[in-house]
Amino acid sequence: MVWLLDPRPGDSIYDPACGTGGMLIESLRYMGGEKRQSFGKVYGQEKNLSTSAIARMNVYLHGEGVGADVTITQGDTLRSPNYTENGRLKTFNAVLANPPFSLKKWGADAFESDKYGRNLWGCPTDTNADFAWLQHMVASMDPQRGKVAVVLPQGVLFRGGREQKMRKKLIESDLLECVISLVGGLFYNAGVSACILFLNNRKQPEHCGKVCMIDATSIYTPERAQNTMTEQDIQTVFDLYTHYEDVIERCKIVTIDDIHAAGDTLAVNSYVERKPVPVKDPALVRAEYEKALEDVRMAEDRMRELLTEGGYLIGENRD
């Protein structure tokens, strides 16, 4: 996500659900590299009081605060965003987050008439805040060169009803530059598969009117406790975005018209081309089936003989 955002020294970075500050630390590391010369301004908001305190300490302990203007505050971002200027939301060059998936009872009633105008495409129901987080982040983008990268459950790509209407408006805004579907089991305590949405207020001219769809569900490293993405895995996915061309089984560049024609779904597997499946002669398939069936029958007969010889079956009728 940080590679997609490509924050530069002096940029402002914002995480509205910063947790313990991991993404902010990674952003600072990316901007400063080994020289740690000129960092930007970094902002985070976290609802949980103790977690926000850990985030402040985490940034300090990692030594990333040196040379950077870091502000991390506590509060409920969706109900009461902390970063405002003259009654409007403060905007940033790079906005990134891994917000809580499908948050319930998050304050939909107030969001429907949000005084900051964050309901750009509509108001989600109070049973799922995914599109509320996305719209808050879009409203927090710098209008000239802001970017957003967010991890959300894959349901945002295809769910119907109110979300479909909001998704259609998102597509028509032409802010969406890339969708990356991820393998399941990457995140602790999250049973659903996730995706990354990357939005850009200043797309390259050749990217306008298009979306890069990347299927990264096979790009991961399985480990004992959970799946992970190594730096090489991440590089593979990032290269698919930077090369910006169709790759069978991996990537497809689609137009907004293509997406509308598909019913405004952003489900990556609806677009990425697959290798053709070889077609077998039906007669050969039938012969293989009949041979396998005969093998099963012979194995059952042999098993019955052994059980009878051992005295486990007495007077059993095969039928």
Secondary structure, 3 states (H helix, E strand, C coil): CHHHHCCCCCCEEEECCCCCCHHHHHHHHHHHCCCCCCCCEEEEEECCHHHHHHHHHHHHHCCCCCCCEEEEEECCCCCCCCCEECCEECCECEEEECCCCCCCCCCHHHHHCCCCCCCCCCCCCCCCCHHHHHHHHHHCECCCCCEEEEEEEHHHHCCCCHHHHHHHHHHHHCCEEEEEEECCCCCCCCCCCEEEEEEECCCCHHHCCEEEEEEECCCCEECCCCEECCHHHHHHHHHHHHHCCCECCCEEEEEHHHHHHCCCCCCHHHCCCCCCCCCCCHHHHHHHHHHHHHHHHHHHHHHHHHHHHCCCCCCCCCC
